[in-house]
Structure formats: C-alpha cells, structure tokens
Amino acid sequence: MKTNKKPNILLFMVIAVWLAIGVRALLLLNPSILEVQQQDYVSNTNFKLNTKIDTFSIHTTNRDPFLGTLLNVETSKKKTMKSKAIVWKPIFYQGLIKQDNTKQKIFIVSINGKQYLLKKGQTKDSTTLIYGNSKTITLRYKNQSKSFNLKK
C-alpha cells in the first residue's frame, strides 16, 4: 500500500507545477488593459524661475586624505640645457670583418678621410663605437650618438 501512495503524490505534484506554469503563461499572453483616468492640467502657467547663479571656486588642499597629514609639495623648475648643434666629422661606415672562429667583429670606419678598424667600445679621433652590425653602426661624439648606414 505504501508503494502505491508515492507515485500518486508525485503525479499530483507534477500536474500542479504544470498547471501553475500554464496559468502564468496565459496571464502573460492575455494581459488585462487597465483604463487610465486623465488628470486635469494646471491652468496657472505664470511660474517664476529662480535664475540666481551659484558661484563657487575650487581650492587645493595640502592635506593627505588618507593619513590626515599636511603635504609639502615643492615644485622645482628643471633647467633645460639647450644642446649646441655639434658638427660631426665626415664619417662613413664601409664594412665589417668577422672571424669564423671567434665572435669578435671589426668594423671598417672612415673618419675625416682616414680609414680605421674599430672594435666595439674603441675610440679614434674622439669618436667611440657603441654598437654595430652588418648594416649600421652607432657612434658617440661629444656625448651625442648617431647611427650610420653601410656605404655601398
């Protein structure tokens, strides 16, 4: 007898759930339209507008909002040094010599019409070789760097 009651109760609950879903669906599909009553409009249209302008100003605070301490903000003006235009000597990058058994590169550079063999970091005629590869080299002269391409 107990086994016969469980399916009946479950069947009743399933039918009740589906019935509730069906009723909600019908209510959503056929909503009832309520009549809206019109309101009477205000006949007095002589309104006075307050056009007074509120003035304010923004002040900076020198207080840290988290710590509550005063901030000492000192503005320092950085002096910008105008660099003088440096006239470079006539320099041409003419090529690269690389040994097979070592990774050492030797660059052929013509400075002021004289040909020099330079390694990375080496200085000739106050010109230092900073970086180089097979296509370009970078030289420093009077604390200014400049790149030179391979002359063909």
Disulfide bonds with the S-S distance in Angstrom:
none
